[in-house]
Amino acid sequence: MYALDIIQPKVSRHLALLRDVGLVSCRRQGQWIYYQLHVDLPLWALDVINAAQVGSQNLAPYNSDIENLISMPNRPGSACTA
């Protein structure tokens, strides 16, 4: 929410769609839900995701999203994100 400057219901809706199609998996810890790429993704899917990340890392708005996330105050689990 903080990095993308969008509301929580929109983030939840999009993450639920990604979970429903098997792209991400999640675990609950207290009030937080942690998402990660699904461990059973095929290699070709990981290659596509990695290529998209490399290709967009220095482009707006993606680089400003990362800067926003890094500067987030009180960010839980900051060592395992981005």
C-alpha positions in Angstrom: 0.0 0.0 0.0 2.7 2.4 1.0 5.0 1.9 -1.9 2.3 1.9 -4.5 0.1 4.5 -2.8 -3.1 2.5 -3.2 -5.7 1.5 -0.7 -5.7 -1.8 1.2 -8.8 -3.4 -0.4 -7.3 -3.0 -3.8 -4.0 -4.6 -2.7 -5.9 -7.5 -1.1 -8.0 -8.1 -4.1 -5.0 -8.2 -6.5 -3.0 -10.5 -4.1 -6.0 -12.8 -3.8 -6.2 -13.1 -7.6 -2.5 -13.9 -7.8 -3.0 -16.5 -5.0 -6.0 -18.0 -6.8 -4.1 -18.6 -10.0 -1.2 -20.1 -8.1 1.4 -17.4 -8.7 1.9 -16.6 -5.0 1.4 -18.5 -1.8 0.8 -16.9 1.6 1.0 -17.4 5.3 -0.6 -15.6 8.2 1.3 -14.4 11.2 -0.9 -12.4 13.6 -2.6 -9.6 11.7 -0.1 -9.8 8.8 -0.3 -12.0 5.7 3.0 -12.6 4.0 3.1 -13.4 0.3 5.8 -15.0 -1.7 6.2 -16.5 -5.2 4.8 -20.0 -5.2 7.5 -22.6 -4.7 6.1 -24.9 -7.4 6.3 -22.3 -10.2 7.8 -23.7 -13.4 11.2 -22.5 -14.4 9.8 -20.7 -17.5 7.5 -18.6 -15.2 10.4 -17.7 -13.0 12.4 -16.7 -16.0 9.6 -14.4 -17.2 9.3 -12.8 -13.8 13.1 -12.3 -13.5 13.2 -10.8 -17.0 10.4 -8.4 -16.2 12.2 -7.4 -13.0 15.5 -6.8 -14.7 13.9 -4.9 -17.6 11.9 -2.6 -15.3 14.3 -1.9 -12.4 15.5 1.5 -13.7 12.2 2.7 -15.1 9.6 5.0 -13.6 7.4 4.3 -11.8 9.0 1.0 -10.6 12.2 2.6 -9.3 10.2 5.1 -7.2 8.0 2.3 -5.8 11.2 0.6 -4.5 12.4 3.9 -3.0 9.0 4.4 -1.3 9.2 0.9 0.1 12.7 1.4 1.4 11.7 4.7 3.1 8.6 3.2 4.8 8.6 3.9 8.5 7.9 0.9 10.8 8.0 -1.6 8.0 7.5 -5.1 9.2 9.8 -7.8 7.9 11.9 -5.3 5.9 14.7 -7.8 5.5 12.6 -10.2 3.5 11.0 -7.8 1.0 12.0 -6.2 -2.3 
